[in-house]
Amino acid sequence: MGEVVNLNRVRKDRARAGAKAAAAANRAAHGRAKAERAKAEAEKARADRLLDGDAEARTYAIERSVRAKAAIVADDERETTGRRALLNLGHTFGHALEADTGFSDTLLHGEGVAAGMALAFRYSARLGLCSAQDAERVTAHLKAIGLPHDLASAHVTADGAALVAHMLHDKKMAAGTLPFLLARGIGQTFLSKDVVLDDVAAFLDADRAGA
């Protein structure tokens, strides 16, 4: 005669297993969040030392940046895969900001790119590609270290349509399409070739207004 299955016992065992799995997932999520906070705090401490002129922090930043750039260039030396374009995050927006300020000392190239990076992340958030929290984190970091992070801090007075008109002169423009570097999150930049420029203009106007 076969063994009689105790359904109540089965249900209890399954419930216990589910509770254990949920608890384990909770612990893992808490551990990841804790690790992320620790990493962010360490990065901020290193950035503070760098801005204070700490030679070791500056050396670390330069070496890491050079290695990252060299790896990308080595992967796409002749610019055939699109990977090398990842080095241009912030440039499409940034060049338009520089054009509006007359390519002058009002907004240096690096400052324009910084503001452009913040705009690229906020536009990505507008499109639902990345979280608003990631966009805010990038903006807050640039603001904290004294770099332009929006149109006002970049001393840009043009409206969205005028800035998009500057973008039409971008050397990356091809067949009426302008590739944009957008983001699905911090460290998750990608090249988009289906951005609607009228939407970019509307975003820039809304961003200026704080919408």
C-alpha positions, 0 to 999 in steps of 0.5 A: 500500500502506498504512503499516504500523503499528508497535505497539511504537512506538504503545505506547511513545508512549502510555506516554510520553504517560501518564507526561508527563500524570501528571507534569503532574498531579503538578506541578499538585497540588504547586503547589496544595498549596504555594499552599494552605499559603502561603495558610494561613500568610498567614491565620495571620499576619494573624490573629496581627496582628489578635489583637495589636491591629494596626489594619490587620489589624483593618480588613482583617478588618472590611471583608472581613466586612462585604462578605461579609455585604452580598453575601449579604444583597443576594442574598437580601434577603427570605430567600426562597432560603435563601442568607441562612441561610448567615450562621447557621453555628454558630447552631443548635448555639450557641444550645443551648449558650447555653441550657444556660449560662443565656444568661449571661456564662458563654458569650457569644453569639459564643463560643457561635457559635464552639463551634457552628461547630466542632461543625457541622464535626465533625458534617459530618465524622461524616456524611461531608460534609467531611473530618476535616482540615477539621473539625480545621483549624476547631477548631484555629483557634478553639482557637488564638485562645482561643475555645470549640471544644467542649462543655468549653471552652464550659462546657456540662454537659448531655448530647446529649438535653438540648441537642437539647431546647433546639434544639426551641425554635429559631425555625427549627423548622418542621413538626417539622424543624430546618434545620442549616447543615453543610459540605462543606468550608471555604467550602462551607456549605449548608442541610440539612433532613434532619438526624435530631435523635437522631443529633445527640444521639448525636454530641454525647455522642460528641464530649464523650467524644472518640470 
